[in-house]
Amino acid sequence: MYSADELWLHALKTACSDESADVEQLLIQTKVVESRPNFLLIAVPDFFTRDWLIHRAKNKILLALKEISGISMEVDFVLHSLDETEVEVEPNVETNNKPAQLDQSLPEVSAQMEEVPSSSQLNPKYTFQTFVIGPGNRFAHAASLAVAAQPANTYNPLFIYGGVGLGKTHLMHAIGHYVKEQNPESRICYISSEKFTNEFINGIVSGNVEPFRNRYRSVDVLLIDDIQFLAKKEGTQEEFFHTFNALHELHKQIIISSDRPPKEIPFLEDRLRSRFEWGLITDVQPPDLETRIAILRKKAIADNLDVTNEVLYYIADQVANNIRELEGALIRVVAYSTMLNQPITIDLALEALKNLVAPNQPKVIGIPDIQQVVGNYYQLRIEDLKSKKRTKTIAYPRQIAMYLSRELTDSSLPKIGEDFGGRDHTTVIHAHEKISRMLNNDQELEQVIMELKNRLSRNS
């Protein structure tokens, strides 16, 4: 015969067997506070846990309870802080401590989080020496170097944004390495926002958030990656807000990365957004052909690979928008050569990459390609095209870019609007109709559109 605590534990583990470890750790903090023959009242530590149990797990829990007990049961949930004194329960309810297996399953969060972060989290390959500079990342590189040379004295925070695989993380790690080389006693911490969130939850689970706070508020340089993942996580945003303030007031350096600028991160608190804009915001753009060739050449030299310039040029011409994919393509070609025991030639590279880019078939043009080409033509930054600015020097090129996005891509109207700073689809329709009308009578605009299409064709 199971006790109420044991019944709840087994039902919970059965119902949540497919969930992640973090969810299991969070749910372990639940507690039976009232029980009757066909009813359990469960105390939960916060609204998040209660809502998760009600909407995601309750039906599975009820099925598990019926299988274990043999009777249909009901469950309800009540908020209760684990730091408070025990809730009084009816005399017939078992009030023994939770079974031993519950205590054993709790992670040793406090011990882990009391450790001071070290530079061991940094990738040794990501240094300023291995970073290839090009037009798309020159400013971000210069800003990163300035911050590394004088932490907290130049730009604080430094906010780096850009697409996946363009070198944001490389620059962050390079800053950490440089600071550590100049001052070996510096406490450097690199962490993703996802891990920051998980550790914060673990701190709540353990009933003691202070070790977590001390861990991240005692560093000299905090490097936090992919901050956009804090969107909708109100509790974590609150915690990071106070961590940011604590570090900034102590003149400690903060470096943040994201896939978009602060003002375009949805569901981000305004107070966090404004703090991200205190320092310097810089972006990294997809590398041009020359930079891509230089990246491949540098990797070939570093890895002692025997690859001709002709092959490097071919690979660089096939993979345009992502440095990770670019380097991955080179590795694929080299591996293909090794497995077949054949020299690396254009024909071999073409065969190795045929599933990535079909031969003699142009790559699909995307909205980022159009934004880059239009931005270069009008000497504007992509950020300008996505901004809320309505000056003619920006609004007109933006409308042309929207027109081309509608003409040359399969993207929906809402998708195009979203990629141009979260605009409504009606704005895209208006831009397309306006440029279409102008093309009927404006030969100069017709030449511009033709030139932009030619540039896009050459880049694809």
N, C-alpha and C positions, 0 to 999 in steps of 0.2 A: 504494500500500500504506500503510495507516494504522499509525502507531505505537500502542503500548498506550494512551498518554495521549490521543491523538487519537480512538482508537476509543471510549474511555470517554466523552470529552467529547461526541461526536456522539450516542452512544446515550443519554446522560443528557439532553441537550437535546431529543431526539426524544421520549423517554418522559415528560418533564416539561413539554412544550410548553403544556399546559393549566393548569399550576399558576400560582400567584401569583408576583409578583416576589420577595417575601420568601422563599418556599420556594426559588426558583432561586438567590438569593444565598446561602442557607444551604448548598445542595448544591454550590455552586461550591467550597466548602472541602474537598471530598473529593479523594482523591489515589490513583492507582494505585501500590501498593507491591510488587506481585508479579504477574507475568504469565506464562502458558504458552499454547500454541496454542489451547486451548479453555477457559481459566480466567483470571479476573481477581480479585485480592485488593485491595479498596478500603479505604483508611484513612478513617475518619470522625471528626469532632471530639468527638462526644458521643453519649449513649444516644438522645437524641431523634432525631437524624439517622439513626442506625442503624435504630431501630424504624420510622421513617417509610419508609425505603428498603425494608426487608424487607416490611412489611405493605401499603404503598400503591403502591410503584413497581417492585418487583423483576420482576414478570411482564412489565410493559411494557418494562423495560430488557432483559430476555432476548430478547424479540421484536425489539427494535431492534438488538441486537448480532447476531442471526442475519441480519437484513436487510442490515446493513452488511458483515459479514465473510463471509457465505455459509455459515457453519457454526454448529452449536448450541454454545452456550457456557454456562458456569456462573460465578456471581459470589458472592463472600463478602465480609463486611465485618468490619473490626477497628477497635477504638478506638485512636486515636493523636492526641496533642496536636500541633497545628501549630507550637507554640512549641518542641518538642523538636528534637533533631538529626535529620537525615535517617535514615530506616529503611534498613538495609542490605538490598539486594536482590541477586538472582542476577546474575552478570556479563552474561548475555545480555538482561537487561531494560533497556530504554532509560531512562536517568535524566536526560534533559534536563529543563530547566525546563518548566513548563506552557506551552502555546501562548500567543501574545500575546493572542488574543481572550479568554482566561480573565482575564488581568490587566485588560483593558479593561472587562470586564463587572462587575468589583468596584466597588461604590459607594464614593465618597470619604467613608466614614463618619467618619473621624477629623476631617476638616476641618469637616464639618457639625456634629459634636457638640461641638467645642471652642468654638463660638460661645455666648456667654452669652445665655440666653433674654431676650426683651424683651416689653414690654406690647403689641406689635403683634399678638399672638395673641388679644387681647381684642376682642370684638364691640363696636363703639362704641355700638350701640343698647341694650346691656344695662347700664344704670346704675340706681342707686337712684331717680333721678328718674323713670324710665320704668316702674318696678315698681309694680304696683297691689296695695295691701295689703288683705287680707280676713281673715275668721276662720280660714281654712285655712292661711294662711302668715304670720300676724302675728308669731308667736314666732320663726319662722325668719328673718324680715326683721330683727327686733330683734337677734337674736343675730349676724347677718351684719354689721349696722351697728356693733355693739359691737366685733367682731373687726377690722373695717376701721379703726375709730378708734384702736384700741390693739393692733396686731398682736403676737401672742405673749404678751400681758399679760393676756388675759381667758380665752378658751377656746381651748386648743391641744391636740389638733386640734379643728376644728369639723367635725362630720359631719352632712351634710344628706341625708336620704333621702325618697323619694316616687316616685310613678308617673311614667310618661313624659309630658313636656310640661306639667309643673306649675310650672316656674320655678326648678328647682335650678341649672341652668346660668346662668340670668339672675342669680341671687344671687351665684354665684361670680365671674362677670365684673364685677358691680357692686363687689364687694370689691376686686378688682384695680384697677379704675378709681379708686376712692376712695383707696386707698393710694398710687397713683401721683400723684394730684393733691396729696396732702398732702406727699409726698416724691418728687419727680421722679427722684431717684437710686436709688430702690428697684428691685430686680431682681425682676420678677414673671414667673412662668411658669404658663401654663395648658396642660394636656395631658390627653388621654384616656388611660385605662389601656391601651387597645389600642395607641396610639402609643408609650407608654412601653415596652410589651412588644416592639414591633417594633424600636425603637431599641436596646433591650438585646440583642436577637438580632443586630442589625447590628454591635454592638460585639464580640460573640463572633466573628462572621464575620470582622471586620477583624483579629482577634487582639489587640485592645487595648480593654479595657472602661473604662480609666481616663478617657478624654475624656467618655464617657457619664456616669460617676459625678461627675466634676467639674462637668459641665453642670447636673445637678440638685441637687447638694449645695452649690452656690455661690449659690443664690437666697435672697431675703429672704421671699418668699411663694410657696409651691407650691400650685397649685390642680389637683387631679387628679380627673377626672370618671369616673363609671361604674366605680368600683373593683371592683364585683362581677365584672367580666370577668377579674380575676386568679385567679378560682376555677380550681383544678386546674393552674395554671401555677406549679409549685413553684419553678423557678429564678427567675422574675420576682418571686414573693413574697419569696424570700430577698433579692433585690437591693433591693426596695422597703423591706423591713424595715430594712436598713442605711441606706438613704437617709433614712427616717423618723427613725431614731435620730440620725443626723448632724445633721439640721436641728433636731430638738427640742433636742438638747444645745447647739446654737448659738443657741437662743431665736429660731428662725425660725418663721413662721406656716405651718401646714399646714391646708388646707381640702379635704375629701373629699366626694364625692357618690356615691350609690348608689340602686338601686331598692328597697332594703330595709335594715333596721338591721343592724349588724355581726353580731349573734348569729344572724341568719337567712341569712347568706351561706354557702352550702354550700362545702365543700372549702377553707375559709379557715383558715390556720394560727392556732392559739390565741394565739400571741404577737402576731400582727398584730391579731387581734380585740381583745385586751386593750388594745393601744395605741390603737386607734380609740376605745375607751371611756374613755381618759384625760381627754378634754376634755368637750365638750358634744355630745350627739346630739339633733338636732331634725328634725322632719318637715314636709313640705308636703302638704296635702290638696287634693282637687279643690275648685275655687272654688264658692261658693254662687251663686244666681241674681243677687243684687245685685252681687257681685264680678265676675261674668262680664259684666254690663252695663257696669260701670265700665271693664273691660278693653277692651271694644269701643269705648266712647265715647272713651277715651284714644287708641286707635289711629286712630280716625276723625279726631280733631282733629290728631294728629301727621302724618297723611298727607293732611290737607286734603280729607277725603271728606265729601260732602253726603249724610248718612244720617239719617233721622228716628229719634227715640227708639223709635217703634213698631216699626220694622224691627230696630233693635238688640235690643229686647226679644225679638222673635221668634227671631232668630238665637241669642241667649243661651239661650233656652228649649229650642232644638233640640240644642245641643251642650253637654254638661254636664261631661265628665270630663277634657278635655284642652285646655289653653290654645292649643297650636299648631293643633289642629283648629278651635278657636273662631275664631282670627284667620284661619285659612285659609278658613273659611266666609264671613267678611266679605269677604275678597279675591275669593272666587268670585262673590258677589252683585254686587260692584262691577264685576268684569270682564264679567259677564253683561249688566249694564246698559249698559256701554260698547259691547259688541259689537252689541247690539240697538238701541242709541241710544234707550233708554227710561229714564224716571225710575225711581229705586229705590223700589218700593212693596212692600207685603206680598205681593201676588200674584206680583210678579217674584221676590222672595226665595224664596217657596214653590216656584216653578218651578226656580230656580237650585239649590236644595238638595234637590230631590225624590229624587235618587239617594243622598243622604246619610241623610235621614230621610223615610220615606214619610209623606205628609200623613194626619192623623187616625189614625195608627197609633202606639201608644206604643212608646218605645224599650225594648229588652230590658233587664230588670233583671239586674245582675251582682252577684257576691259583694262587690266593693268598695262598691257602692251600699248593700247590706244592712249591711255593717260600719259605714258612715258613719251610717246612720239609727239603728241600734241603739246605736252609740256615743254619738250626740247625745242619744238618749232617756234613756240611763242615765248620761250625763255621764262617759263613758269615752273614752279615746283609742283609736284603731284598734290602736295598738301594744299596749294592754292586752288587747284581744281576741285578739291573736296571741301573747301572752306565755305563759310556762309557769306563771304565777300561778294558784293554785287557790282563792283566797279566794272566798267565796260571792258577794260583790259583783261579782266579775269572771267567775267560772265560770258562774253562772246566765245573765247576758246573753250570754255566749259560746255557751251551749247553744241559746238562743233564736235567735241569729244563724245557727248551724249548721242549726237546724230550718228557718228561712226559706230558707236557701241550698238546702236539699234540696227544699223545696216550690216555690220560685219560679224556680229556674234549672235549666238542663239539665246543669249540671256533675256530673261523676262523683264518687263518694264519695272516691277518692284526691285528686282536684283540690280538693274542699272542705277536706279535711284539710290539704293542702299550703298553702292560702291562709289557714288559721288556725294558722300557726306550725309547719307541717310535722308535723301530727298524723296518726296512723294512721287509716285509714278506719273501723276499728271504733269509734273515739271518736265519729265523726260518726254512726254507726248508733245508738250508745248515746244521744247527745244527742237525735236525732230521735225515738227510741222514748220517751224520758223525757218530752219536751215533749208528745208525742202523748197519752200516758197522762194527764198532768196536765190537758190540755184537756178531758178527759171530765168532770172534777169541779170545776175551778177557773174560776169565772166571771171573776174578776179577771184571770187570765192570758189568758183568751179576749178580754177587752177590750183588753189590751196588744197581743196579736197583731193584732187588728183595726186598732188605731191605727197600728201599725208598717206594716202593709200599705197603709193609706190614705196614709201619708207616702211610702212607696215609689211608690205610684201617682201621687201629685201630682208627684213628682220625675221621673217617667218620661214 
